Amino acid sequence: MNNHLLSKLAISGIQNNKKTVFPYIGVSAITVMLFEILRAMIHSRYIINDSKPAFYGANYIVIFLMIGSFAVAFFSSIFMFYGNQFVMKSRRKEIGLYGILGLSKKHVTVVLLIESLIEAVASIGIGIVGGAFLNKLMVMFLYRLTHQQPVKGLEFPVTAFVETFVFFMAVFAACLIYNLFTIRVGKPIELLKSENTGEKEPKVKVALLVIGAVCLALGYYLALSTSSTLDAMERLMKSIPLVMVATYALFVAGSIFVLKLLKQNKKYYYQTKNFISISNLLFRMKHNAVGLASICILSTGVILLMVCSGSLMALGEQNINAMIKQDVMIRGEKNEDVAEEKYLAAIKNAADENGIQPEEINYREFIVTTCVAEENKLLPLTSYDFNHMSVVYIMTLEDYNHYAGTDEILNSQEILRYSDKSKDESGDVVSIFGKDYVEKAAIDTDAIDVIFDSTMTLFGKEVIIVPDETVMSQLIDNSGLFADSSKTLYVGFDSKKIDDAQFNAFKQNLNAEYGDAISVKYKQQERSFFYGILGGAFFVGIFLAILFLIETVMIIYYKQMSEGFEDQKRFKILSNAGLTEKEVKQTIRNQVRIIFFLPVGTAIIHMLVASKILRLFMNMLVMVDTLTFFLATLAVCLIFVAVYTLVYKMTSKQYYNIVYGAEAEVRDSKINFYNANAVEPEY
């Protein structure tokens, strides 16, 4: 048989299976495009130019882009392999027919090779071309996220094209090897009659059910019982695989267990609609539980990524203003070299030399140390126990009244206090490093935000206002071996006229005099750095969310196609048995809704349970308040359900067309003629 005829057979095979092959090519092209865009941005001169960051924080963006490209490569490989498996599964009869008609396995291999080459060239070609044209748009979007000025010009990084082509050709080659292995070990008669084999009702897999229940309980417990930011990362990494295992186990075994329980309820089961629904659902869950669990996990991933990304960007400016309240911030440890008068004079001189005009210089000093915080008790830190550590800010009453604009009065046994770990009540006795003090009043949180630097911390926060320097010295002496008791000097000012060049020269002047003893920060540079990290994380998060959403739609589409062909014969039998068309359609709709919305409902439950630990984990990056996180979660869940419902309506039409129409019969009519008297050919 010549290659021209085999090529026509391959093209005909693609055309005859266009409802499965074309979506596969489309999804593959989109994943290729996403990967190519990320790789092109990694090599873009608009981000890294001559091995140097194009803007402040760009080097961190490249790290996120690299992580994102590896993630896209990993997940796209899995999903493309899944799609290829479905396409091959739907063509088992057709490939078996090739053998019945006299094609050798060598001929079938050539046909599959040509088909795979066409699919690969189409997917990679469309993906690379689409990525090349969208690359500049994505760069502009990233610049927008990171608050950078737009850039002009186009670029087409050849390195990114080569990397994309090589990687996805390897993926398609792996899929082809799997397909060839399938036909090598299979026999045409077995392939031809694979869908006609009877099947038994599934049994409950007790061991898998127990494993799923235990994993879910442990995963949920870890998520709900976490109260520390430091614990959040470790517990999150433990709970994620536990919940994933539980999801697969409970969809496979738990669904059968629940349906069996309903079946044992005779009064419920022996109603016409329930009898048919439960019987069919038992077999549908047997075949589709793993696919439904995959949809659930992907849906959870989409929701988690979008909630985190949205919260990060929504709180960006709020976090910057909390960390750096003024245009310029200088911090240093007070010692012989860094004294108040000399310190302020050096700052003013450096500002004058570089044309910076401070509007008002704010100066304050306080002690920062550490402790173990309990209810109304601060204990010396005897070891680096990070889970119970708190940062303590100590300031004298005189300085506090000056900076906060208050006129509080304290005796030698009284303090003012703020704690984020316990309730502050006037009159409470608070033990601080072994000595008791009476809490006269709680410190107003607005005063804390004005006076103290709100840099993000993984630990608790305590603020103590003491009567005088004597009490402060006593506290420091008892603060413990591991505590740092140096006094911090803070100077901050705003300026109408300041740019990067002026600030860099200003910073160099101060560093030349004080070296590493001080830290000098410029709000605009910190904003660029902050948005560089947040923008990179948000950008990659969006890409992964899009990838997961696309693959979710692909799995749903193929699942609906597969179930449609399976259910078409079942419901035809029910119609012949006496059920009206209305009853058949109602039964189908009920089953489809249950099967379709079970994954997204479970995904939302997973998200709600994970919300606490996820918010604590995000506090390692930015300060995330509960209200903002809740609103982001609510908005994302509503949007996702709306999109998911739209997908449901679109794919359900395909399912109903198969079940109600003659599509399955048309497909089978090309094959069934050979089923009865087919003879196994000799290869």
C-alpha positions as CSV (number, residue, x, y, z in Angstrom):
1,M,0.0,0.0,0.0
2,N,1.6,3.3,-1.1
3,N,2.1,6.3,1.2
4,H,-0.3,8.5,-0.8
5,L,-3.2,6.2,0.1
6,L,-2.1,6.0,3.7
7,S,-1.9,9.9,3.8
8,K,-5.5,10.1,2.5
9,L,-6.6,7.6,5.1
10,A,-4.9,9.7,7.8
11,I,-6.6,12.9,6.7
12,S,-9.9,11.1,6.4
13,G,-9.5,9.8,9.9
14,I,-9.0,13.3,11.2
15,Q,-12.0,14.6,9.3
16,N,-14.2,11.8,10.5
17,N,-13.2,12.4,14.1
18,K,-13.2,16.2,13.9
19,K,-15.4,16.5,17.0
20,T,-12.6,15.0,19.1
21,V,-9.5,15.8,17.1
22,F,-10.2,19.5,16.4
23,P,-10.8,20.4,20.1
24,Y,-7.6,18.5,21.0
25,I,-5.6,20.5,18.4
26,G,-7.2,23.8,19.7
27,V,-6.4,23.1,23.3
28,S,-2.9,22.0,22.4
29,A,-2.4,25.2,20.4
30,I,-3.5,27.4,23.4
31,T,-1.1,25.6,25.7
32,V,1.7,26.0,23.2
33,M,0.8,29.7,23.0
34,L,0.9,30.1,26.8
35,F,4.3,28.4,27.0
36,E,5.7,30.4,24.1
37,I,4.6,33.7,25.6
38,L,6.2,32.9,29.0
39,R,9.5,31.8,27.3
40,A,9.5,34.8,25.0
41,M,9.1,37.2,28.0
42,I,11.9,35.4,29.8
43,H,14.2,36.3,26.9
44,S,12.7,39.7,26.3
45,R,14.9,42.8,26.3
46,Y,12.0,44.7,27.9
47,I,12.5,42.7,31.1
48,I,16.2,41.7,31.1
49,N,18.4,43.8,28.8
50,D,22.1,42.8,28.4
51,S,21.9,40.7,31.6
52,K,20.6,43.7,33.5
53,P,17.1,44.3,34.8
54,A,15.1,46.7,32.5
55,F,13.5,48.1,35.6
56,Y,13.7,47.8,39.4
57,G,12.4,44.3,40.4
58,A,12.5,42.8,36.9
59,N,15.0,40.1,37.9
60,Y,12.3,38.8,40.3
61,I,9.7,38.8,37.6
62,V,12.0,36.6,35.5
63,I,12.1,34.1,38.3
64,F,8.3,34.0,38.5
65,L,8.1,33.6,34.7
66,M,10.5,30.7,34.8
67,I,8.5,29.0,37.5
68,G,5.4,29.6,35.5
69,S,6.9,28.2,32.3
70,F,7.9,25.0,34.0
71,A,4.5,24.7,35.6
72,V,2.8,25.2,32.2
73,A,5.1,22.7,30.6
74,F,4.4,20.1,33.3
75,F,0.6,20.5,33.4
76,S,0.2,20.9,29.6
77,S,2.1,17.6,29.1
78,I,-0.3,15.8,31.4
79,F,-3.4,17.3,29.8
80,M,-2.2,16.8,26.3
81,F,-1.6,13.1,27.1
82,Y,-5.1,12.9,28.6
83,G,-6.6,14.4,25.5
84,N,-4.7,12.0,23.3
85,Q,-5.9,9.1,25.4
86,F,-9.5,10.1,24.9
87,V,-9.1,10.6,21.1
88,M,-7.5,7.1,20.9
89,K,-10.2,5.6,23.0
90,S,-13.0,7.0,20.9
91,R,-11.2,5.5,17.8
92,R,-10.7,2.0,19.0
93,K,-13.4,0.6,16.7
94,E,-12.0,2.5,13.7
95,I,-8.5,1.3,14.3
96,G,-9.8,-2.2,14.7
97,L,-11.6,-1.9,11.4
98,Y,-8.3,-1.0,9.7
99,G,-7.0,-4.4,10.7
100,I,-10.2,-6.2,9.6
101,L,-10.0,-4.5,6.2
102,G,-6.5,-5.9,5.7
103,L,-4.1,-3.1,6.9
104,S,-1.1,-4.5,8.7
105,K,0.2,-3.0,11.9
106,K,3.0,-1.3,9.9
107,H,0.4,0.4,7.7
108,V,-1.6,1.5,10.8
109,T,1.6,2.8,12.3
110,V,2.2,5.0,9.3
111,V,-1.4,6.3,9.4
112,L,-1.0,7.3,13.1
113,L,2.4,8.8,12.4
114,I,1.0,11.0,9.7
115,E,-2.0,12.0,11.8
116,S,0.3,12.9,14.8
117,L,2.5,14.9,12.5
118,I,-0.5,16.9,11.2
119,E,-1.8,17.5,14.7
120,A,1.7,18.5,16.0
121,V,2.4,20.9,13.1
122,A,-1.1,22.5,13.4
123,S,-1.0,22.9,17.2
124,I,2.6,24.1,17.4
125,G,2.3,26.3,14.4
126,I,-0.9,28.0,15.5
127,G,0.5,28.3,19.1
128,I,3.8,29.9,18.1
129,V,2.2,32.3,15.7
130,G,-0.5,33.3,18.2
131,G,2.1,33.7,21.0
132,A,4.4,35.8,18.8
133,F,1.6,38.3,18.1
134,L,0.3,38.3,21.7
135,N,3.8,38.6,23.2
136,K,4.0,42.4,23.1
137,L,0.5,42.7,24.5
138,M,1.4,40.5,27.4
139,V,4.6,42.6,28.0
140,M,2.4,45.7,28.1
141,F,0.0,44.0,30.5
142,L,2.9,43.1,32.7
143,Y,4.2,46.7,32.6
144,R,0.8,47.9,33.6
145,L,0.7,45.5,36.6
146,T,4.1,46.6,37.7
147,H,3.4,50.3,37.2
148,Q,6.1,50.8,34.5
149,Q,6.0,53.2,31.6
150,P,4.9,51.6,28.2
151,V,7.7,50.6,25.8
152,K,7.7,50.8,22.0
153,G,8.8,48.2,19.4
154,L,8.2,44.6,18.7
155,E,10.5,41.6,19.2
156,F,10.4,37.9,18.3
157,P,12.9,36.0,20.4
158,V,14.0,33.1,18.2
159,T,15.3,31.2,21.3
160,A,11.7,31.0,22.7
161,F,10.4,29.7,19.4
162,V,13.0,26.9,19.3
163,E,12.4,26.0,22.9
164,T,8.7,25.8,22.3
165,F,9.0,23.8,19.1
166,V,11.4,21.2,20.6
167,F,9.5,20.7,23.8
168,F,6.0,20.2,22.3
169,M,7.4,18.0,19.5
170,A,8.7,15.8,22.3
171,V,5.3,15.8,23.9
172,F,3.6,14.8,20.7
173,A,6.2,12.1,20.1
174,A,5.5,10.6,23.5
175,C,1.8,10.6,22.7
176,L,2.5,8.8,19.4
177,I,4.7,6.2,21.1
178,Y,1.7,5.5,23.5
179,N,-0.7,5.2,20.6
180,L,1.7,2.8,18.7
181,F,2.1,0.7,21.9
182,T,-1.7,0.5,22.2
183,I,-2.2,-0.9,18.7
184,R,0.8,-3.2,19.0
185,V,-0.6,-5.0,22.1
186,G,-4.2,-4.9,21.0
187,K,-6.0,-7.2,18.5
188,P,-8.4,-5.8,15.9
189,I,-11.3,-8.1,17.1
190,E,-10.8,-6.9,20.7
191,L,-10.7,-3.2,19.6
192,L,-13.8,-3.7,17.4
193,K,-15.9,-5.3,20.1
194,S,-14.5,-3.4,23.1
195,E,-17.7,-1.4,23.7
196,N,-20.0,-4.4,23.5
197,T,-18.6,-6.2,26.5
198,G,-21.1,-6.4,29.4
199,E,-20.1,-5.0,32.8
200,K,-21.0,-5.7,36.4
201,E,-22.3,-3.2,38.9
202,P,-19.4,-1.6,40.8
203,K,-18.6,-2.6,44.4
204,V,-17.6,-0.3,47.2
205,K,-13.8,-0.2,47.6
206,V,-13.7,-0.1,51.4
207,A,-10.0,0.4,51.8
208,L,-10.0,3.3,49.3
209,L,-13.1,4.8,51.1
210,V,-11.3,4.7,54.5
211,I,-8.1,6.2,53.0
212,G,-10.1,9.0,51.4
213,A,-12.0,9.8,54.6
214,V,-8.9,9.8,56.7
215,C,-6.9,12.0,54.3
216,L,-9.8,14.5,54.0
217,A,-10.2,14.7,57.8
218,L,-6.4,15.2,58.2
219,G,-6.2,17.8,55.4
220,Y,-9.2,19.8,56.7
221,Y,-7.9,19.6,60.3
222,L,-4.5,21.0,59.2
223,A,-6.2,23.8,57.3
224,L,-8.7,24.8,60.0
225,S,-6.5,24.5,63.0
226,T,-3.7,26.7,61.7
227,S,-3.3,30.0,63.6
228,S,0.3,31.0,62.9
229,T,1.7,32.5,59.8
230,L,4.9,30.4,60.3
231,D,2.9,27.2,60.5
232,A,0.8,28.1,57.5
233,M,3.4,27.2,54.8
234,E,4.4,23.8,56.3
235,R,0.8,22.8,57.0
236,L,-0.4,24.0,53.5
237,M,2.2,21.9,51.8
238,K,1.0,18.9,53.9
239,S,-2.7,19.5,53.5
240,I,-2.7,19.9,49.7
241,P,-1.6,16.4,48.8
242,L,-3.8,15.0,51.5
243,V,-6.9,16.7,50.1
244,M,-5.9,15.7,46.5
245,V,-5.6,12.1,47.5
246,A,-8.9,12.3,49.4
247,T,-10.7,13.9,46.4
248,Y,-9.7,11.1,44.1
249,A,-10.4,8.4,46.7
250,L,-13.8,9.7,47.7
251,F,-15.0,10.4,44.1
252,V,-14.1,6.8,43.2
253,A,-15.2,5.0,46.4
254,G,-17.3,7.5,48.3
255,S,-19.7,8.1,45.4
256,I,-20.4,4.4,45.0
257,F,-20.8,4.1,48.7
258,V,-23.4,6.9,48.8
259,L,-25.3,5.5,45.8
260,K,-25.3,2.0,47.4
261,L,-26.8,3.5,50.6
262,L,-29.5,5.2,48.5
263,K,-30.1,1.9,46.7
264,Q,-30.7,0.1,50.0
265,N,-33.4,2.6,50.9
266,K,-36.2,0.6,49.2
267,K,-38.8,3.4,49.6
268,Y,-36.6,5.9,47.9
269,Y,-35.0,3.6,45.3
270,Y,-38.1,2.1,43.9
271,Q,-39.5,5.3,42.5
272,T,-39.2,5.4,38.7
273,K,-37.0,8.5,38.5
274,N,-34.7,7.5,41.4
275,F,-34.5,3.9,40.2
276,I,-33.2,4.8,36.8
277,S,-31.0,7.7,38.1
278,I,-29.2,5.7,40.8
279,S,-28.7,2.7,38.5
280,N,-27.2,4.8,35.8
281,L,-25.1,6.9,38.2
282,L,-23.5,3.8,39.6
283,F,-22.1,2.9,36.2
284,R,-21.3,6.5,35.3
285,M,-19.3,7.0,38.5
286,K,-17.5,3.8,37.9
287,H,-16.2,5.1,34.6
288,N,-15.9,8.9,35.2
289,A,-15.0,9.3,38.9
290,V,-11.3,9.9,38.1
291,G,-12.3,12.5,35.5
292,L,-14.7,14.3,37.9
293,A,-12.0,14.3,40.6
294,S,-9.6,15.9,38.1
295,I,-12.1,18.5,37.2
296,C,-12.6,19.2,41.0
297,I,-8.9,19.6,41.6
298,L,-8.4,21.8,38.6
299,S,-11.4,23.9,39.5
300,T,-9.9,24.3,43.0
301,G,-6.6,25.3,41.5
302,V,-8.3,28.0,39.3
303,I,-10.2,29.4,42.3
304,L,-7.2,29.4,44.6
305,L,-4.9,31.1,42.1
306,M,-7.4,33.8,41.2
307,V,-8.2,34.5,44.8
308,C,-4.6,34.8,45.8
309,S,-3.7,36.9,42.7
310,G,-6.6,39.2,43.1
311,S,-6.0,39.8,46.8
312,L,-2.3,40.5,46.2
313,M,-3.0,43.2,43.6
314,A,-5.9,44.7,45.5
315,L,-3.8,45.2,48.7
316,G,-0.6,46.3,46.9
317,E,-0.7,50.0,47.5
318,Q,-2.1,49.6,51.0
319,N,0.9,47.4,52.0
320,I,3.4,49.8,50.5
321,N,1.9,52.8,52.4
322,A,1.9,50.7,55.6
323,M,5.6,49.7,55.2
324,I,7.0,53.0,54.0
325,K,4.8,55.9,55.2
326,Q,6.9,58.7,53.7
327,D,9.0,59.2,50.6
328,V,12.3,58.5,52.3
329,M,12.9,56.3,55.3
330,I,16.1,55.9,57.2
331,R,16.6,53.4,60.0
332,G,19.6,52.8,62.2
333,E,20.8,51.4,65.5
334,K,21.6,54.1,68.1
335,N,25.2,54.1,69.2
336,E,28.2,56.5,69.5
337,D,28.3,57.0,65.7
338,V,24.6,57.2,65.2
339,A,23.5,59.8,67.7
340,E,20.4,62.0,67.3
341,E,22.0,65.4,66.6
342,K,24.8,64.1,64.4
343,Y,22.4,61.7,62.6
344,L,19.9,64.4,61.7
345,A,22.6,66.8,60.6
346,A,24.1,64.2,58.3
347,I,20.7,63.5,56.7
348,K,20.0,67.2,56.2
349,N,23.4,67.8,54.6
350,A,23.0,64.8,52.3
351,A,19.6,66.1,51.2
352,D,20.9,69.6,50.5
353,E,23.9,68.3,48.5
354,N,21.6,66.4,46.2
355,G,18.8,69.0,45.8
356,I,16.3,67.2,47.9
357,Q,14.0,69.4,49.9
358,P,12.4,67.6,52.9
359,E,9.0,69.0,53.8
360,E,9.2,67.9,57.4
361,I,11.6,65.5,59.0
362,N,10.0,63.1,61.5
363,Y,12.4,61.5,64.1
364,R,11.6,58.9,66.7
365,E,13.4,56.2,68.6
366,F,12.3,53.0,70.3
367,I,13.7,49.6,71.3
368,V,12.8,46.5,69.3
369,T,13.3,43.2,71.0
370,T,11.7,39.7,71.0
371,C,9.8,37.6,73.5
372,V,7.4,34.7,73.9
373,A,3.9,36.2,74.2
374,E,1.1,34.5,76.1
375,E,-2.1,35.9,77.6
376,N,-1.1,38.9,79.6
377,K,2.4,37.5,79.9
378,L,5.6,38.3,78.0
379,L,8.4,35.8,78.7
380,P,12.1,36.0,77.9
381,L,13.1,34.2,74.7
382,T,15.2,31.2,75.8
383,S,15.5,29.8,72.3
384,Y,14.5,30.6,68.7
385,D,11.0,29.2,69.0
386,F,9.6,30.9,65.9
387,N,6.1,29.5,66.4
388,H,5.6,31.5,69.7
389,M,7.9,34.4,69.1
390,S,6.6,38.0,69.1
391,V,8.4,41.3,68.2
392,V,8.2,43.9,71.1
393,Y,8.4,47.6,70.5
394,I,9.2,49.6,73.7
395,M,9.0,53.4,73.9
396,T,9.1,55.9,76.8
397,L,6.0,57.8,77.7
398,E,7.7,61.2,76.9
399,D,8.5,60.1,73.3
400,Y,5.0,58.5,72.8
401,N,3.2,61.7,73.9
402,H,5.4,63.8,71.6
403,Y,4.9,61.6,68.5
404,A,1.3,60.7,69.1
405,G,0.2,64.1,70.3
406,T,-1.3,62.8,73.5
407,D,-0.8,63.8,77.2
408,E,-1.0,60.4,78.9
409,I,0.4,60.0,82.5
410,L,1.8,56.8,84.0
411,N,3.2,56.0,87.4
412,S,6.2,53.6,87.8
413,Q,4.0,50.5,87.8
414,E,1.8,51.4,84.9
415,I,2.1,50.8,81.1
416,L,0.2,51.4,77.9
417,R,0.0,48.3,75.7
418,Y,-1.0,46.9,72.3
419,S,-1.0,43.2,71.6
420,D,-2.2,41.3,68.5
421,K,-2.4,38.0,70.5
422,S,-4.5,39.0,73.5
423,K,-7.3,41.4,74.4
424,D,-6.2,44.6,76.0
425,E,-8.3,45.5,79.1
426,S,-7.7,48.5,81.3
427,G,-6.6,47.4,84.8
428,D,-5.2,44.0,83.6
429,V,-2.0,42.9,85.3
430,V,0.6,42.1,82.7
431,S,3.8,40.2,83.5
432,I,6.7,41.5,81.4
433,F,10.0,39.5,81.7
434,G,9.1,38.5,85.3
435,K,7.9,41.9,86.6
436,D,4.2,42.8,87.0
437,Y,2.7,46.0,85.6
438,V,-0.8,47.4,85.4
439,E,-2.2,48.1,82.0
440,K,-3.6,51.6,82.3
441,A,-5.1,51.7,78.8
442,A,-4.8,50.1,75.4
443,I,-2.9,52.0,72.7
444,D,-4.9,53.2,69.8
445,T,-4.1,51.4,66.6
446,D,-4.0,54.6,64.7
447,A,-1.2,55.8,67.0
448,I,0.7,52.6,66.4
449,D,0.4,53.0,62.6
450,V,1.7,56.6,62.8
451,I,4.6,55.9,65.2
452,F,5.9,52.4,64.5
453,D,7.2,51.0,61.2
454,S,4.6,48.5,59.9
455,T,7.0,46.2,58.1
456,M,5.6,42.8,57.6
457,T,6.5,40.3,60.2
458,L,5.9,36.6,60.5
459,F,5.7,36.9,64.3
460,G,3.3,38.5,66.7
461,K,3.4,42.2,67.6
462,E,3.6,43.8,71.1
463,V,3.9,47.5,71.8
464,I,4.7,48.6,75.3
465,I,4.8,52.3,76.5
466,V,6.8,52.6,79.8
467,P,7.0,55.5,82.2
468,D,10.7,56.4,81.7
469,E,14.2,55.3,80.7
470,T,14.7,53.5,84.0
471,V,11.8,51.1,83.5
472,M,12.9,50.6,79.9
473,S,16.4,49.6,81.0
474,Q,15.0,47.1,83.6
475,L,12.9,45.5,80.9
476,I,15.9,45.2,78.5
477,D,18.1,43.7,81.3
478,N,15.4,40.9,81.8
479,S,14.6,40.3,78.2
480,G,16.7,37.2,77.8
481,L,19.8,35.9,76.2
482,F,18.3,35.7,72.7
483,A,16.7,39.1,72.6
484,D,18.2,42.1,70.7
485,S,17.8,45.2,72.8
486,S,19.4,47.9,70.6
487,K,17.6,51.2,70.3
488,T,16.3,52.0,66.8
489,L,16.3,55.5,65.3
490,Y,13.8,56.2,62.6
491,V,13.9,59.3,60.3
492,G,11.4,59.9,57.6
493,F,10.4,62.7,55.3
494,D,8.4,63.6,52.2
495,S,9.8,65.7,49.3
496,K,8.0,67.2,46.3
497,K,11.2,67.0,44.2
498,I,13.0,63.7,44.3
499,D,13.9,61.1,41.6
500,D,16.0,57.9,41.5
501,A,19.2,59.7,40.6
502,Q,18.9,62.1,43.5
503,F,17.9,59.4,45.9
504,N,20.8,57.1,44.9
505,A,23.3,59.9,45.4
506,F,21.7,60.8,48.8
507,K,21.9,57.1,49.8
508,Q,25.6,56.9,48.8
509,N,26.4,59.9,50.9
510,L,24.8,58.4,54.0
511,N,26.3,54.9,53.4
512,A,29.7,56.4,53.0
513,E,29.4,57.9,56.5
514,Y,27.5,55.1,58.3
515,G,28.0,52.0,56.2
516,D,25.7,49.1,57.1
517,A,24.7,50.7,60.4
518,I,21.7,52.3,58.6
519,S,19.1,51.3,56.1
520,V,17.9,53.9,53.5
521,K,14.7,53.3,51.4
522,Y,12.9,55.3,48.8
523,K,9.2,54.7,48.5
524,Q,9.1,54.8,44.7
525,Q,11.8,52.3,44.4
526,E,10.2,50.0,47.0
527,R,6.9,50.4,45.1
528,S,8.6,49.2,41.9
529,F,10.3,46.3,43.7
530,F,7.0,45.4,45.4
531,Y,4.9,45.5,42.3
532,G,7.7,43.7,40.4
533,I,7.2,40.7,42.8
534,L,3.4,41.1,43.0
535,G,3.0,41.7,39.3
536,G,5.1,38.7,38.4
537,A,3.2,36.5,40.8
538,F,-0.2,37.8,39.6
539,F,0.8,37.5,35.9
540,V,1.9,33.9,36.3
541,G,-1.1,33.1,38.5
542,I,-3.4,34.3,35.7
543,F,-1.6,32.2,33.1
544,L,-1.9,29.1,35.3
545,A,-5.5,29.8,36.0
546,I,-6.2,30.2,32.3
547,L,-4.4,26.9,31.6
548,F,-6.3,25.0,34.3
549,L,-9.6,26.5,33.1
550,I,-8.9,25.5,29.5
551,E,-8.0,22.0,30.6
552,T,-11.1,21.8,32.8
553,V,-13.2,22.7,29.8
554,M,-11.4,20.1,27.7
555,I,-12.0,17.3,30.3
556,I,-15.6,18.3,30.6
557,Y,-16.1,18.3,26.8
558,Y,-14.5,14.9,26.3
559,K,-16.4,13.5,29.3
560,Q,-19.7,14.7,27.9
561,M,-18.8,13.1,24.5
562,S,-17.8,9.8,26.1
563,E,-20.9,9.6,28.3
564,G,-23.1,10.6,25.4
565,F,-22.1,7.6,23.4
566,E,-22.4,5.3,26.4
567,D,-25.9,6.6,27.5
568,Q,-27.3,6.8,24.0
569,K,-27.8,3.0,23.9
570,R,-29.0,2.9,27.6
571,F,-31.7,5.4,27.1
572,K,-32.8,3.9,23.8
573,I,-33.4,0.7,25.8
574,L,-35.4,2.6,28.4
575,S,-37.5,4.2,25.7
576,N,-38.2,0.7,24.2
577,A,-39.1,-0.5,27.7
578,G,-42.0,2.0,28.0
579,L,-40.6,5.3,29.4
580,T,-41.9,8.4,27.8
581,E,-39.6,10.8,26.0
582,K,-40.4,13.4,28.8
583,E,-39.3,10.9,31.5
584,V,-36.2,10.0,29.6
585,K,-35.2,13.6,29.1
586,Q,-35.9,14.5,32.8
587,T,-33.8,11.6,33.9
588,I,-30.9,12.7,31.7
589,R,-31.1,16.3,32.9
590,N,-31.0,15.2,36.5
591,Q,-28.0,13.0,36.0
592,V,-26.1,15.5,34.0
593,R,-26.6,18.3,36.6
594,I,-25.5,16.0,39.5
595,I,-22.4,14.8,37.6
596,F,-21.6,18.3,36.3
597,F,-21.9,20.4,39.4
598,L,-20.5,17.8,41.9
599,P,-16.9,18.8,41.1
600,V,-17.4,22.6,41.3
601,G,-19.4,22.3,44.5
602,T,-16.7,20.2,46.1
603,A,-14.0,22.7,44.8
604,I,-15.8,25.6,46.5
605,I,-16.0,23.6,49.8
606,H,-12.2,23.0,49.5
607,M,-11.7,26.7,48.9
608,L,-13.7,27.7,51.9
609,V,-11.9,25.3,54.2
610,A,-8.5,26.4,52.8
611,S,-9.3,30.1,53.1
612,K,-7.9,30.6,56.6
613,I,-4.6,28.8,56.0
614,L,-4.3,30.4,52.6
615,R,-4.7,33.9,54.0
616,L,-2.1,33.2,56.7
617,F,0.3,31.9,54.1
618,M,-0.2,35.0,52.0
619,N,0.7,37.1,55.0
620,M,4.3,35.9,54.4
621,L,4.2,38.1,51.3
622,V,1.7,40.9,52.1
623,M,-0.6,41.8,54.9
624,V,-4.0,40.4,53.9
625,D,-7.0,41.5,55.9
626,T,-9.9,39.1,56.3
627,L,-12.6,41.2,54.6
628,T,-10.6,41.8,51.4
629,F,-9.8,38.1,51.2
630,F,-13.4,37.1,51.8
631,L,-14.7,39.5,49.1
632,A,-12.1,38.2,46.7
633,T,-13.1,34.6,47.4
634,L,-16.8,35.4,47.0
635,A,-16.2,37.3,43.7
636,V,-14.0,34.6,42.2
637,C,-16.4,31.8,43.3
638,L,-19.3,33.6,41.7
639,I,-17.5,34.3,38.5
640,F,-16.1,30.7,38.3
641,V,-19.6,29.2,38.8
642,A,-21.0,31.5,36.1
643,V,-18.2,30.4,33.6
644,Y,-18.7,26.8,34.7
645,T,-22.4,27.0,34.1
646,L,-21.8,28.5,30.6
647,V,-19.5,25.6,29.8
648,Y,-22.2,23.2,31.2
649,K,-24.8,24.6,28.8
650,M,-22.4,24.5,25.8
651,T,-21.2,21.0,26.4
652,S,-24.6,19.6,27.4
653,K,-25.9,20.5,24.0
654,Q,-23.3,18.2,22.5
655,Y,-24.3,15.5,25.0
656,Y,-28.0,15.8,24.3
657,N,-27.4,15.7,20.5
658,I,-25.6,12.4,20.9
659,V,-28.2,10.9,23.2
660,Y,-31.3,12.1,21.5
661,G,-30.0,12.1,17.9
662,A,-28.6,9.5,15.6
663,E,-25.0,10.6,15.9
664,A,-24.0,7.5,17.7
665,E,-25.9,5.3,15.3
666,V,-24.2,7.0,12.3
667,R,-20.8,6.4,13.9
668,D,-21.5,2.8,14.7
669,S,-23.2,2.1,11.3
670,K,-19.8,2.4,9.6
671,I,-18.5,-0.4,11.8
672,N,-21.2,-2.7,13.1
673,F,-21.6,-4.4,9.7
674,Y,-18.2,-6.1,10.4
675,N,-18.9,-7.1,14.0
676,A,-20.9,-10.3,13.5
677,N,-18.6,-12.2,11.2
678,A,-15.3,-10.5,11.6
679,V,-12.2,-12.8,11.3
680,E,-8.9,-12.0,13.0
681,P,-6.4,-11.3,10.2
682,E,-2.9,-12.6,10.3
683,Y,-0.2,-9.9,10.7
